[in-house]
Every structure is written in structure tokens, then in C-alpha cells.
């Protein structure tokens, strides 16, 4: 079961609500692997606590993390756009 108590936030925060809905669906569906993509700033948001929560939630569901920050400019796109890509297995 995924609990919102992990984060310091008020109810109705759209980003947090969507994260927990995603986590709830992962818990319900139990895919063998899933990919999560977000802004690079997620890693440092709230002094790193938000990223720790994301990891802890999916660790509690039995997934192991593999993550890397990638920049779109390195893949032929004409703009610098750094994103974190995470694969949970």
C-alpha cells in the first residue's frame, strides 16, 4: 500500500497526487519493469528528500532502481533538456 505520509505536502497538490496515483497503479498492476521520467531537479528538490521518497515508495513495492540523467542535445535534438530517466525492475 502506498501512503502519502512520506511527503510533507497538503492534499490537493497536483504533482504529488499524480505521483501517488502512479505508484498506486504500479502496486495494483505489478509490472515486471517500468520507466519513470521527470525533470532533473527532482533529485535535488527539497534538499533531496523528494527523490528519497520516490525511491522509498518503489523500494517498498519490491523494485530495484536504475537511473541516469540524460540531455536531449546529446541525442540530436536542438535544445539542452536534462531529464532523469529511471528504470525500476
C-alpha positions in Angstrom: 0.0 0.0 0.0 1.3 3.4 -0.9 0.9 6.2 1.7 1.1 10.0 1.2 2.6 10.3 4.7 6.1 10.1 3.1 5.9 13.7 1.8 5.4 17.0 3.5 2.6 18.4 1.4 -1.0 19.4 1.6 -3.8 17.5 0.0 -4.7 18.7 -3.5 -1.1 19.1 -4.7 -1.5 18.0 -8.3 2.1 16.8 -8.7 2.1 14.8 -5.5 -1.3 13.4 -6.1 -0.3 12.3 -9.6 2.8 10.6 -8.3 0.9 8.7 -5.7 -1.7 7.7 -8.3 1.1 6.4 -10.5 2.6 4.5 -7.5 -0.9 3.1 -6.7 -1.3 1.8 -10.3 2.2 0.2 -10.2 1.2 -1.5 -7.0 -2.1 -2.7 -8.5 -0.7 -3.8 -11.9 2.7 -5.1 -10.6 4.6 -4.8 -13.9 8.0 -6.6 -14.0 9.6 -3.4 -15.3 8.5 0.3 -15.6 10.1 3.5 -16.7 9.7 6.9 -15.0 10.9 10.2 -16.5 11.0 13.6 -14.8 12.9 16.9 -14.6 16.4 16.7 -13.4 15.5 19.0 -10.4 13.6 16.1 -8.9 16.9 14.8 -7.5 17.6 18.0 -5.5 14.1 19.1 -4.8 13.5 19.8 -1.1 17.2 19.1 -0.3 16.9 15.6 -1.9 14.1 14.5 0.3 11.6 14.2 -2.6 13.9 11.9 -4.5 14.4 9.8 -1.4 10.6 9.5 -1.0 10.2 8.4 -4.7 12.9 5.8 -4.2 11.5 4.6 -0.9 8.0 4.2 -2.2 9.1 2.0 -5.1 11.6 0.1 -3.0 8.7 -0.7 -0.6 6.9 -2.2 -3.6 9.9 -4.5 -4.3 11.5 -2.7 -7.2 15.3 -2.0 -7.7 16.3 1.3 -9.3 18.5 2.1 -12.2 18.6 5.9 -13.1 20.5 8.3 -15.2 20.2 12.0 -16.2 20.2 12.4 -20.0 20.3 15.5 -22.1 18.3 15.7 -25.3 21.1 17.7 -27.0 23.2 14.5 -27.0 20.5 12.7 -28.9 20.1 15.0 -31.9 17.6 17.5 -30.6 18.5 21.2 -30.9 18.0 22.1 -27.3 19.5 21.3 -23.9 16.9 19.5 -21.9 18.2 17.4 -19.0 15.8 14.8 -17.6 16.1 11.9 -15.2 15.1 8.5 -16.6 14.5 5.8 -14.1 14.0 2.1 -14.8 12.6 0.0 -12.0 13.0 -3.8 -12.2 
